[in-house]
Amino acid sequence: MVIRHGLRNALIPVLSFIGPLFASVITGTFVVEKIFAIPGIGKYFVDSIFNRDYPVIMGTTIFYSAILVVTLFLIDISYRLVDPRIKLVSKGD
């Protein structure tokens, strides 16, 4: 019984860590793709930096930042599922 109640409280910091961790795992593939010549977005991103291809750099940056924002949003929503006491507080409250 105690484990069930303790698990819900201990899960919130884990969820807080998962969002940025997921983004770092996704963006960490840049170096791996470049070193091992694996075709992927990371390899093209690094090649575009060396070639000064600014539209590709900006597009990839926006793409990965959108992944980060969506991941952090899903983590914030999952807080409500884990702990029902967490709620949205408006400025008027």
Contact map, one row per residue, 1 for C-alpha under 8 A:
111110000000000000000000000000000000000000000000000000000000000000000000000000000000000000000
111111000000000000000000000000000000000000000000000000000000000000000000000000000000000000000
111111100000000000000000000000000000000000000000000000000000000000000000000000000000000000000
111111110000000000000000000000000000000000000000000000000000000000000000000000000000000000000
111111111000000000000000000000000000000000000000000000000000000000000000000000000000000000000
011111111100000000000000000000000000000000000000000000000000000000000000000000000000000000000
001111111110000000000000000000000000000000000000000000000000000000000000000000000000000000000
000111111111000000000000000000000000000000000000000000000000000000000000000000000110000000000
000011111111000000000000000000000000000000000000000000000000000000000000000000000010000000000
000001111111110000000000000000000000000000000000000000000000000000000000000000000000000000000
000000111111111000000000000000000000000000000000000000000000000000000000000000000100000000000
000000011111111100000000000000000000000000000000000000000000000000000000000000100100000000000
000000000111111110000000000000000000000000000000000000000000000000000000000000000000000000000
000000000111111111000000000000000000000000000000000000000000000000000000000000000000000000000
000000000011111111100000000000000000000000000000000000000000000000000000001001100000000000000
000000000001111111110000000000000000000000000000000000000000000000000000001000000000000000000
000000000000111111111000000000000000000000000000000000000000000000000000000000000000000000000
000000000000011111111100000000000000000000000000000000000000000000000000001000000000000000000
000000000000001111111110000000000000000000000000000000000000000000010011001000000000000000000
000000000000000111111111000000000000000000000000000000000000000000010001000000000000000000000
000000000000000011111111100000000000000000000000000000000000000000000000000000000000000000000
000000000000000001111111110000000000000000000000000000000000000000000010000000000000000000000
000000000000000000111111111000000000000000000000000000000000000100110010000000000000000000000
000000000000000000011111111100000000000000000000000000000000000000000000000000000000000000000
000000000000000000001111111110000000000000000000000000000000000000000000000000000000000000000
000000000000000000000111111110000000000000000000000000000000000000000000000000000000000000000
000000000000000000000011111111000000000001000000000000000000000100000000000000000000000000000
000000000000000000000001111111110000000000000000000000000000000000000000000000000000000000000
000000000000000000000000111111111000000001000000000000000000000000000000000000000000000000000
000000000000000000000000001111111100000011101100000000000000000000000000000000000000000000000
000000000000000000000000000111111110000001100000000000000000000000000000000000000000000000000
000000000000000000000000000111111111010000000000000000000000000000000000000000000000000000000
000000000000000000000000000011111111111101100000000000000000000000000000000000000000000000000
000000000000000000000000000001111111110001100100000000000000000000000000000000000000000000000
000000000000000000000000000000111111110000000000000000000000000000000000000000000000000000000
000000000000000000000000000000011111110000000000000000000000000000000000000000000000000000000
000000000000000000000000000000001111111000100000000000000000000000000000000000000000000000000
000000000000000000000000000000011111111100100000000000000000000000000000000000000000000000000
000000000000000000000000000000001000111110110000000000000000000000000000000000000000000000000
000000000000000000000000000000001000011111110000000000000000000000000000000000000000000000000
000000000000000000000000000001000000001111111000000000000001000000000000000000000000000000000
000000000000000000000000001011101100000111111100000000000000000000000000000000000000000000000
000000000000000000000000000001101100111111111110000000000000000000000000000000000000000000000
000000000000000000000000000000000000001111111111000000000000000000000000000000000000000000000
000000000000000000000000000001000000000011111111100000011001000000000000000000000000000000000
000000000000000000000000000001000100000001111111110000000000000000000000000000000000000000000
000000000000000000000000000000000000000000111111111000000000000000000000000000000000000000000
000000000000000000000000000000000000000000011111111111011000000000000000000000000000000000000
000000000000000000000000000000000000000000001111111111001000000000000000000000000000000000000
000000000000000000000000000000000000000000000111111110000000000000000000000000000000000000000
000000000000000000000000000000000000000000000011111110000000000000000000000000000000000000000
000000000000000000000000000000000000000000000001111111000000000000000000000000000000000000000
000000000000000000000000000000000000000000000001111111111000000000000000000000000000000000000
000000000000000000000000000000000000000000000001100111111100000000000000000000000000000000000
000000000000000000000000000000000000000000000000000011111110000000000000000000000000000000000
000000000000000000000000000000000000000000001001000011111111000000000000000000000000000000000
000000000000000000000000000000000000000000001001100011111111100000000000000000000000000000000
000000000000000000000000000000000000000000000000000001111111110000000000000000000000000000000
000000000000000000000000000000000000000000000000000000111111111000000000000000000000000000000
000000000000000000000000000000000000000010001000000000011111111100000000000000000000000000000
000000000000000000000000000000000000000000000000000000001111111110000000000000000000000000000
000000000000000000000000000000000000000000000000000000000111111111000000000000000000000000000
000000000000000000000000000000000000000000000000000000000011111111100000000000000000000000000
000000000000000000000010001000000000000000000000000000000001111111110000000000000000000000000
000000000000000000000000000000000000000000000000000000000000111111111000000000000000000000000
000000000000000000000000000000000000000000000000000000000000011111111100000000000000000000000
000000000000000000000010000000000000000000000000000000000000001111111110000000000000000000000
000000000000000000110010000000000000000000000000000000000000000111111111000000000000000000000
000000000000000000000000000000000000000000000000000000000000000011111111100000000000000000000
000000000000000000000000000000000000000000000000000000000000000001111111110000000000000000000
000000000000000000100110000000000000000000000000000000000000000000111111111000000000000000000
000000000000000000110000000000000000000000000000000000000000000000011111111100000000000000000
000000000000000000000000000000000000000000000000000000000000000000001111111110000000000000000
000000000000000000000000000000000000000000000000000000000000000000000111111111000000000000000
000000000000001101100000000000000000000000000000000000000000000000000011111111100000000000000
000000000000000000000000000000000000000000000000000000000000000000000001111111110000000000000
000000000000000000000000000000000000000000000000000000000000000000000000111111111000000000000
000000000000001000000000000000000000000000000000000000000000000000000000011111111100000000000
000000000001001000000000000000000000000000000000000000000000000000000000001111111111010000000
000000000000000000000000000000000000000000000000000000000000000000000000000111111111111000000
000000000000000000000000000000000000000000000000000000000000000000000000000011111111000000000
000000010011000000000000000000000000000000000000000000000000000000000000000001111111000000000
000000011000000000000000000000000000000000000000000000000000000000000000000000111111110000000
000000000000000000000000000000000000000000000000000000000000000000000000000000111111111000000
000000000000000000000000000000000000000000000000000000000000000000000000000000010011111000000
000000000000000000000000000000000000000000000000000000000000000000000000000000110011111100000
000000000000000000000000000000000000000000000000000000000000000000000000000000010001111110000
000000000000000000000000000000000000000000000000000000000000000000000000000000000000011111000
000000000000000000000000000000000000000000000000000000000000000000000000000000000000001111101
000000000000000000000000000000000000000000000000000000000000000000000000000000000000000111111
000000000000000000000000000000000000000000000000000000000000000000000000000000000000000011111
000000000000000000000000000000000000000000000000000000000000000000000000000000000000000001111
000000000000000000000000000000000000000000000000000000000000000000000000000000000000000011111
